[in-house]
Amino acid sequence: METRHTVTGGLRPGGLGLHSSVRSRWRGRRDGSRLRMTLPDQNPDSAELITPYVQEVRLMAVRTTTELRARLLRDRHALVAGIHSGVVAVITQYEVRRSPSPALLDRWGRSVAEWRTAAAQCRTRAESDVAGANLRLAHYWDAVWRRQCAVDGNRRVRPNSWLPGQITLDPGWQDYDSWLAAAPGAPSALTRALNLLDLGHSSTGAQAA
């Protein structure tokens, strides 16, 4: 099997095009006749099953989702800058003066809410792109499986859960507030201000209830 691979294009937003489906199956049929293993007996997490085509699809997915995140930060630069500038006022009011100001926190919170909404929409798009990439892999492995089964006279159908190289979003997509920090995970004024905001909203909700 060839060992080189190239990224020939991005993922089709929101799904899989006919050309991509056909190409995935063609690669699967070709690789199916070259793999030196019996697929039904292989653990889907086996490194041996990360073929050049699987690497190609995974690399495209990483590139696409990374670009989505970078574009969000670029397009929302003014919003992010406003959130950072508001941190100083919130921390000064709450931690230095120790004089809570719900109005101040609410004004800053509206910018944070706008950011979180935009980031959630970005994550939805990323999830769609990852789903499209996994669909490519499913078409590829269907073709590999059928080619090997035809040679072996085996009529087993590929289980849906058997998908070597399956792609998932990295954990950072579950915490998009961390994208605002210069050093994600490190204690910062921004982190403290966000905690104050979330605690303030929780207290307001409890009082209203």
C-alpha positions, -999 to 999 in steps of 0.1 A, spaced: 0 0 0 13 35 -7 27 53 23 24 89 10 -7 110 13 -18 145 3 -46 168 13 -64 175 -20 -92 197 -7 -114 207 22 -144 190 36 -178 197 20 -196 218 46 -224 200 63 -220 166 47 -205 145 19 -207 153 -18 -212 126 -45 -176 130 -58 -162 125 -22 -184 94 -17 -173 78 -50 -137 86 -43 -139 72 -8 -153 39 -21 -127 38 -49 -99 42 -24 -115 16 -2 -118 -10 -30 -82 -4 -39 -68 -6 -4 -90 -36 4 -71 -57 -20 -37 -46 -5 -43 -48 33 -25 -77 47 -50 -85 75 -85 -98 81 -107 -69 90 -133 -87 111 -106 -98 135 -90 -63 139 -95 -39 167 -107 -6 151 -82 13 173 -53 -7 158 -26 16 144 -23 -7 114 -57 5 102 -47 41 100 -41 39 63 -29 69 42 -64 76 32 -76 77 68 -47 100 76 -57 122 48 -93 125 59 -83 131 95 -58 158 85 -85 176 65 -109 175 94 -83 190 118 -74 217 93 -110 226 86 -120 228 123 -88 247 132 -96 272 104 -131 276 117 -119 285 152 -93 309 138 -119 326 116 -142 331 146 -115 348 166 -105 369 136 -141 379 127 -150 386 163 -118 404 172 -136 436 183 -159 417 205 -131 397 221 -111 430 227 -142 445 243 -145 415 266 -109 418 277 -112 455 283 -143 450 304 -125 425 327 -105 453 343 -137 471 354 -153 439 367 -123 428 387 -117 463 401 -154 466 412 -157 432 427 -123 423 440 -106 456 447 -135 478 458 -155 449 470 -187 467 459 -208 445 436 -224 462 406 -250 440 389 -255 466 362 -218 466 353 -217 428 354 -248 426 332 -234 450 306 -202 430 304 -222 398 304 -241 408 273 -208 408 254 -198 374 268 -232 360 259 -227 373 223 -193 355 222 -207 323 236 -236 323 210 -211 328 181 -188 301 195 -217 277 199 -227 283 162 -190 277 152 -190 244 172 -222 233 154 -205 239 121 -174 220 132 -195 191 144 -211 190 109 -177 190 92 -165 162 115 -197 142 107 -189 146 70 -154 134 75 -166 103 94 -191 96 66 -161 96 42 -144 70 65 -176 50 66 -178 48 28 -141 39 26 -143 11 52 -175 -3 37 -156 -7 4 -125 -22 21 -147 -46 41 -167 -57 10 -136 -62 -10 -120 -84 16 -153 -103 23 -157 -110 -15 -122 -125 -16 -127 -146 16 -163 -156 7 -175 -140 39 -209 -123 40 -205 -104 72 -216 -68 72 -194 -41 87 -207 -31 121 -215 6 123 -194 9 154 -164 -5 136 -148 27 122 -110 29 124 -98 65 125 -131 79 137 -128 116 143 -140 136 173 -136 173 182 -108 180 206 -119 188 242 -113 225 236 -145 227 217 -164 220 249 -150 251 266 -149 280 241 -144 306 269 -109 292 271 -103 305 236 -104 340 250 -75 334 273 -39 341 262 -29 309 281 -58 285 283 -60 267 316 -39 292 335 -55 314 363 -62 348 350 -83 380 356 -105 369 327 -112 335 343 -121 352 376 -144 377 359 -162 349 340 -166 330 373 -181 362 389 -205 365 359 -217 329 361 -221 330 398 -239 363 395 -263 349 370 -269 318 391 -277 340 422 -301 361 401 -318 330 388 -321 316 424 -336 348 437 -361 350 408 -372 314 415 
